[in-house]
Amino acid sequence: MAVKAYDLTGRTAFVTGAASGIGRASALLLAEAGATVHCADRDARKLHETAALIKAAGGEAHAHELDVADKEQIDRAVAQAAAAATTTGTGTGRGTGTGTGTGRLDIMAAIAGIMHNSPVLETREKDLDRVLDINFKGVLYACQAAARAMIEAGRGGSIITMASGAVDTGGPGLLCYGASKAAVVQLTKTLATEVGPHAIRVNAVAPGWIRTPMTERHDSQAQAHTEGVMTRMSPLGRVGDPDDIAHAVLHLASDASSFTTGQILRPNGGVAMPW
Ligand code: NAI
């Protein structure tokens, strides 16, 4: 690793949504940087594919098939991941050092999420519940489990949540999705203030339009239209790809961002430029 601050050798990472798109790209990159990566997703086939890709590239990966909206499943998998980890890695060097040394978790990237589109007047309670269960509560449970494991180990850590450019721009049909991502931003800022004294950093990534299976699920005409609009709006003149976001995740996961917490990083091609 050319730049030491990005070296994750000896660190343990847990990545939700690791079967596809941004989550898969992030899991692969964290592994490439040296982390042991625990991949979690509900799509068993693609989840094991991600773990196999990491191993084929010489990395270390474990697969956890789970539903992030199920708190017990997340708690169990994160506890397993922390317990399985050795304590010989470098850590952030900024923790309290009072942990028991029985396990460790250094990085949580809570990326799993779903899209939902419906006009406000046609939004049903069950749509709102489903989106909040996965996009907000799923991230909350992952953050809680990770923060507990990190506090217990006493070595600090980095928690990364996945928000969206939707929190800056809004748009027709985005009520459920945008509300869930706004809640993720609030969770990120609140948790950052609460766990900072344990040397745990908490930051959100708010991507612009990224070409992934999620965005490709739109019908092709609608997708081409949206990509055309996003491309025109971006000063860089393009939409993003999963690696654009994985590099933002790596930055926040690593010591390169050691003084960054409670922030929203916006790899969005310049489509929105809030203060
Ligand atoms: P994707 O659909 O390619 O990947 C999402 C992954 O999450 C899938 O593997 C899916 O199986 C998993 N997942 C969904 N619900 C789950 C559940 N209940 N339990 C376990 N796993 C579950 O989507 P993409 O684009 O990679 O999105 C990843 C994250 O990035 C999401 O949180 C999304 O909201 C966010 N995002 C994506 C943008 C884009 O333009 N693609 C823009 C802004 C944010």
Residues whose N, C-alpha, C, O or C-beta is under 5 A from the ligand:
A	BS01	NAI	G17 A19 S20 G21 I22 G23 D41 R42 D43 L66 D67 V68 A69 I111 A112 G113 I114 I134 M162 A163 S164 G165 P207 G208 W209 I210 T212 P213 M214 T215
